[in-house]
């Protein structure tokens, strides 16, 4: 094989699979990347302070689609990077500059250390119409919440 001086040649071991295919008379098979794994999900605490009651309800409704209410203006959501970006984008459409939003990602170790001391209880009769008040459901922060509800 004639080479001109100064040209680089890849190491022989990187070409061996291709050369082996060509020497057997078949064309090299296309290299398929390994199947991609879904991005890891992590717990996030989402807190907000919304000054208008209408925006407050819209914000709460939106967050109920992403996670579970922990307190009045505090949700826990299990999100990946794309989900967090989508949530921020959707909340930016609802919130005004005077409102506040805080999204805190929790690593697995920190999420396992979260203690939820409230027992599951039913709302008192006077708050029954409110529905979401006193929803302090205890939960295991190390496992994802169920993705369905049996009626």
PAZAPA-4460 file (N, C-alpha, C; in steps of 0.05 Angstrom, whole numbers, plus 32768, in hexadecimal, padded with zeros to 4 digits):
% residues 151
    n_x    n_y    n_z   ca_x   ca_y   ca_z    c_x    c_y    c_z   seq   type   mol
   8011   7FE9   8000   8000   8000   8000   8012   8019   8000     1      X     A
   800D   802A   7FED   801D   8042   7FEB   8010   8059   7FFA     2      X     A
   801F   8064   800C   8016   807B   801C   8028   8093   8016     3      X     A
   801C   80AA   8016   802D   80C2   8013   8037   80C9   802F     4      X     A
   804F   80D4   8031   8059   80DC   804B   8048   80F1   8058     5      X     A
   8044   80EE   8072   8035   8102   8081   8017   80FB   8084     6      X     A
   800D   80E6   8077   7FF1   80DF   8079   7FED   80CD   8092     7      X     A
   7FD8   80D1   809F   7FD2   80C1   80B7   7FC1   80A9   80B0     8      X     A
   7FC6   8094   80BE   7FB6   807C   80BA   7FAB   8073   80D5     9      X     A
   7F91   806C   80D7   7F86   8064   80F0   7F93   804A   80F9    10      X     A
   7F93   8044   8113   7F9F   802C   811D   7F92   8013   8110    11      X     A
   7FA1   7FFF   810D   7F97   7FE7   80FF   7F80   7FDA   810E    12      X     A
   7F81   7FDA   8129   7F6C   7FCD   8138   7F51   7FDB   8135    13      X     A
   7F50   7FF5   812E   7F36   8002   8129   7F2A   7FFA   810E    14      X     A
   7F3B   7FF1   80FC   7F31   7FEA   80E2   7F2B   7FCC   80E0    15      X     A
   7F34   7FBC   80F2   7F32   7F9F   80F0   7F16   7F95   80EC    16      X     A
   7F01   7F9F   80FA   7EE6   7F95   80F5   7EDD   7F9B   80D8    17      X     A
   7EE4   7FB3   80CE   7EDC   7FBA   80B3   7EEB   7FA9   809F    18      X     A
   7F05   7FA6   80A3   7F14   7F95   8091   7F0B   7F78   8091    19      X     A
   7F03   7F6E   80A9   7EFA   7F53   80AA   7EE0   7F4F   809A    20      X     A
   7ECE   7F62   809B   7EB6   7F60   808C   7EBB   7F61   806E    21      X     A
   7ECD   7F72   8066   7ED3   7F74   804A   7EE1   7F5C   803F    22      X     A
   7EF2   7F50   8050   7F00   7F39   8046   7EEE   7F20   8044    23      X     A
   7ED7   7F20   8053   7EC5   7F0A   8050   7EB2   7F0E   8039    24      X     A
   7EB2   7F24   802C   7EA1   7F29   8015   7E87   7F37   801C    25      X     A
   7E83   7F3E   8035   7E6A   7F4C   803C   7E70   7F69   8043    26      X     A
   7E5C   7F79   8040   7E60   7F95   8047   7E5D   7F98   8065    27      X     A
   7E6B   7FAC   8071   7E69   7FB0   808E   7E4C   7FB8   8096    28      X     A
   7E43   7FAD   80AC   7E28   7FB4   80B5   7E29   7FD0   80C1    29      X     A
   7E13   7FDF   80BF   7E13   7FFA   80CB   7E15   7FF7   80E9    30      X     A
   7E23   800A   80F4   7E26   800A   8111   7E0D   8016   811E    31      X     A
   7E00   8007   812E   7DE8   8011   813B   7DEF   8019   8158    32      X     A
   7DE7   8031   8160   7DED   8039   817B   7DDD   8028   818F    33      X     A
   7DE7   8026   81A7   7DD8   8016   81BB   7DBD   8024   81C1    34      X     A
   7DA9   8014   81C8   7D90   8021   81CE   7D93   8036   81E4    35      X     A
   7D87   804D   81E0   7D8A   8062   81F4   7D77   805D   820B    36      X     A
   7D81   8062   8222   7D71   805F   823A   7D62   8079   823F    37      X     A
   7D4A   8078   824B   7D3D   8091   8251   7D4D   80A0   8266    38      X     A
   7D4B   80BB   8265   7D5A   80CA   8279   7D50   80C4   8295    39      X     A
   7D61   80C5   82A9   7D59   80BE   82C4   7D46   80D3   82CF    40      X     A
   7D33   80C9   82DF   7D1F   80DA   82EC   7D2A   80E1   8308    41      X     A
   7D25   80F9   8310   7D2D   8102   832B   7D16   8111   8338    42      X     A
   7D16   8110   8352   7D02   811F   8361   7D08   813D   8360    43      X     A
   7CF4   814D   835E   7CF7   816A   835F   7CE2   8175   8372    44      X     A
   7CE9   8188   8382   7CD6   8197   8392   7CD0   81B1   8382    45      X     A
   7CB6   81B6   837E   7CAE   81CE   836F   7C9D   81DF   8382    46      X     A
   7CA6   81F6   8387   7C98   8209   8399   7C92   8222   8389    47      X     A
   7C7B   822E   838F   7C74   8247   8381   7C65   825A   8394    48      X     A
   7C67   8273   838D   7C58   8288   839B   7C4C   8299   8386    49      X     A
   7C32   8295   8382   7C23   82A3   836D   7C10   82B7   837A    50      X     A
   7C10   82CF   8370   7C01   82E5   837E   7BE4   82E8   8374    51      X     A
   7BDE   82DD   835D   7BC2   82DF   8353   7BB4   82C4   8356    52      X     A
   7B9C   82C3   8361   7B8E   82AA   8366   7B89   829A   834C    53      X     A
   7B83   82A8   8336   7B7E   8299   831D   7B98   828C   8313    54      X     A
   7BAE   829A   8313   7BC8   828E   830B   7BD0   8278   831F    55      X     A
   7BCA   827B   8338   7BD0   8267   834D   7BC2   824D   8346    56      X     A
   7BA8   824E   833F   7B9A   8236   8338   7BA5   8229   831F    57      X     A
   7BAB   8239   830B   7BB7   822F   82F2   7BD2   8221   82F7    58      X     A
   7BE2   822E   8308   7BFC   8222   830F   7BF9   8208   831D    59      X     A
   7BE7   8207   8331   7BE2   81EE   8340   7BD8   81D8   832E    60      X     A
   7BC5   81DE   831C   7BBA   81CA   8309   7BD0   81BF   82F7    61      X     A
   7BE1   81D1   82EE   7BF7   81C9   82DC   7C0A   81B6   82EB    62      X     A
   7C11   81BD   8304   7C23   81AC   8313   7C17   8192   831C    63      X     A
   7BFC   8191   831F   7BF0   8177   8326   7BF3   8163   830F    64      X     A
   7BF8   816C   82F7   7BFD   815B   82E1   7C1A   8150   82E0    65      X     A
   7C2B   815C   82F0   7C47   8154   82F1   7C4F   8145   830A    66      X     A
   7C40   8149   8320   7C48   813D   8339   7C32   813D   834D    67      X     A
   7C3B   813C   8366   7C29   8138   837D   7C2C   8150   838F    68      X     A
   7C15   815B   8398   7C15   8171   83AB   7C1F   8168   83C6    69      X     A
   7C32   8176   83D1   7C3C   8170   83EC   7C30   8183   8400    70      X     A
   7C2F   819D   83F9   7C23   81B2   8409   7C14   81C5   83F6    71      X     A
   7C09   81DB   8401   7BFA   81ED   83F0   7C08   81F5   83D6    72      X     A
   7C20   81FF   83D8   7C2F   8208   83C1   7C49   81F9   83BD    73      X     A
   7C49   81DF   83C4   7C60   81CE   83C2   7C59   81B4   83B5    74      X     A
   7C67   81AD   83A0   7C62   8194   8392   7C7B   8184   8391    75      X     A
   7C78   8169   838F   7C8F   8158   8389   7C8A   814C   836E    76      X     A
   7C9E   814D   835D   7C9B   8143   8341   7CB3   8133   833B    77      X     A
   7CAF   811D   832D   7CC5   810C   8323   7CC9   8112   8306    78      X     A
   7CDF   8120   8300   7CE3   812B   82E5   7CFE   8123   82DA    79      X     A
   7D01   8122   82C0   7D1B   8121   82B4   7D21   813E   82AA    80      X     A
   7D37   8141   829C   7D40   815C   8294   7D2B   8168   8281    81      X     A
   7D22   8158   826E   7D0E   8163   825A   7CF4   816A   8268    82      X     A
   7CEC   815A   827B   7CD3   815F   828A   7CD5   8179   829B    83      X     A
   7CED   817D   82A7   7CF1   8195   82B6   7CF0   81AE   82A5    84      X     A
   7CFC   81AC   828D   7CFC   81C3   827B   7CDF   81C8   8271    85      X     A
   7CD1   81B3   826B   7CB5   81B6   8262   7CA4   81C3   8278    86      X     A
   7CA8   81BA   8291   7C99   81C5   82A7   7C9F   81E3   82AA    87      X     A
   7CB8   81EB   82A9   7CC0   8207   82AC   7CB4   8217   8295    88      X     A
   7CB4   820C   827D   7CA9   821A   8266   7C8B   821E   8269    89      X     A
   7C7C   820A   8272   7C5F   820C   8276   7C59   821F   828D    90      X     A
   7C69   821E   82A2   7C64   8231   82B9   7C6A   824E   82B1    91      X     A
   7C7E   8252   82A0   7C84   826D   8297   7C6D   827A   8288    92      X     A
   7C5C   8269   827B   7C45   8273   826D   7C2F   827C   8281    93      X     A
   7C2F   8270   8299   7C1A   8276   82AD   7C23   828C   82C0    94      X     A
   7C3C   828B   82C9   7C45   829E   82DD   7C4D   82B9   82D2    95      X     A
   7C4B   82CD   82E3   7C53   82E8   82DD   7C6D   82EE   82EB    96      X     A
   7C7B   8304   82E4   7C94   830B   82F1   7C92   830F   830F    97      X     A
   7C7A   8317   8318   7C77   831B   8335   7C74   8301   8345    98      X     A
   7C70   82EB   8337   7C6E   82D1   8344   7C89   82C4   8348    99      X     A
   7C8B   82B1   835A   7CA4   82A4   8360   7CA1   8286   835B   100      X     A
   7CB7   827A   8351   7CB7   825D   834C   7CD2   8252   8355   101      X     A
   7CD2   823B   8362   7CEB   822E   836B   7CE8   8211   8364   102      X     A
   7CFC   8207   8355   7CFD   81EA   834E   7D17   81E0   8359   103      X     A
   7D16   81CD   836B   7D2E   81C2   8378   7D31   81A5   8372   104      X     A
   7D45   819E   8362   7D4A   8181   835D   7D56   8173   8375   105      X     A
   7D4D   815B   837A   7D57   814B   8391   7D65   8132   8386   106      X     A
   7D7E   812D   8390   7D8B   8115   8388   7D7E   80FD   8396   107      X     A
   7D84   80E5   838F   7D78   80CE   839B   7D7D   80CC   83B9   108      X     A
   7D95   80D3   83C2   7D9B   80D2   83DE   7D8B   80E6   83EE   109      X     A
   7D89   80FE   83E3   7D79   8113   83F1   7D5B   810C   83F1   110      X     A
   7D51   8101   83DB   7D35   80FA   83D9   7D2F   80E4   83ED   111      X     A
   7D41   80D2   83F2   7D3D   80BC   8405   7D3C   80C6   8422   112      X     A
   7D49   80DD   8427   7D4A   80E8   8442   7D32   80FA   8449   113      X     A
   7D21   8100   8435   7D0A   8111   843A   7CF7   8102   844C   114      X     A
   7CEF   8110   8462   7CDC   8103   8474   7CC1   8111   8471   115      X     A
   7CAD   8101   846C   7C92   810B   846A   7C83   8102   8482   116      X     A
   7C7E   8114   8495   7C73   810B   84AF   7C55   810C   84B0   117      X     A
   7C48   8118   849C   7C2B   8119   849D   7C1E   80FE   8496   118      X     A
   7C0A   80F7   84A5   7BFB   80DF   849F   7BE6   80E6   848B   119      X     A
   7BDE   80D2   847B   7BC8   80D6   8468   7BAE   80DB   8478   120      X     A
   7BA0   80F0   8471   7B88   80F6   8480   7B74   8102   846C   121      X     A
   7B5B   8100   8474   7B46   810C   8464   7B41   8128   846C   122      X     A
   7B3A   813A   8459   7B35   8155   8460   7B1D   8158   8473   123      X     A
   7B1E   816C   8485   7B07   8171   8496   7AEF   8179   8485   124      X     A
   7AD7   8177   8490   7ABF   817C   8481   7ABE   8198   8475   125      X     A
   7AC8   81AC   8484   7AC7   81C8   8479   7ADA   81CC   8463   126      X     A
   7AEF   81BC   8461   7B03   81BE   844B   7AFE   81AA   8435   127      X     A
   7AE9   819A   8437   7AE4   8185   8423   7AE0   8190   8408   128      X     A
   7AD5   81A8   8405   7AD1   81B4   83EB   7AEB   81BD   83DF   129      X     A
   7AFE   81C3   83EF   7B19   81CB   83E6   7B27   81B4   83D8   130      X     A
   7B25   819D   83E3   7B31   8185   83D7   7B4F   8182   83DB   131      X     A
   7B5E   8196   83D3   7B7B   8194   83D5   7B86   819A   83F0   132      X     A
   7B77   81A7   8401   7B82   81AE   841B   7B86   8195   842C   133      X     A
   7B9B   8195   843C   7BA1   817F   844E   7BA5   8165   843F   134      X     A
   7BB2   8166   8429   7BB7   814E   8419   7BD2   8142   8421   135      X     A
   7BDC   8146   8438   7BF6   813D   8440   7BFA   811F   843E   136      X     A
   7BFB   8114   8426   7BFF   80F8   8423   7C1C   80F1   8429   137      X     A
   7C21   80DE   843A   7C3C   80D5   843D   7C45   80C6   8425   138      X     A
   7C5E   80C6   841F   7C67   80B8   8407   7C84   80B0   8408   139      X     A
   7C8A   809D   83F9   7CA6   8094   83F7   7CB4   80A3   83E1   140      X     A
   7CC6   80B4   83E8   7CD4   80C4   83D5   7CE9   80B5   83C5   141      X     A
   7CF0   809D   83CE   7D04   808E   83C0   7CF8   8080   83A8   142      X     A
   7CDE   807B   83A7   7CD1   806E   8391   7CC0   8081   8382   143      X     A
   7CBC   807C   8368   7CAB   808F   8359   7C8D   808B   8361   144      X     A
   7C7E   80A1   835F   7C62   809E   8366   7C54   808E   8350   145      X     A
   7C3D   8082   8356   7C2F   8072   8342   7C27   8084   832A   146      X     A
   7C27   8079   8312   7C20   8088   82FB   7C02   8085   82F3   147      X     A
   7BF4   8077   8304   7BD7   8072   82FF   7BC8   8072   8319   148      X     A
   7BAE   8074   8317   7B9D   8074   832F   7B86   8061   832A   149      X     A
   7B82   804F   833C   7B6C   803C   833A   7B53   8049   8346   150      X     A
   7B3E   804A   8336   7B25   8056   833F   7B12   8042   8349   151      X     A
***
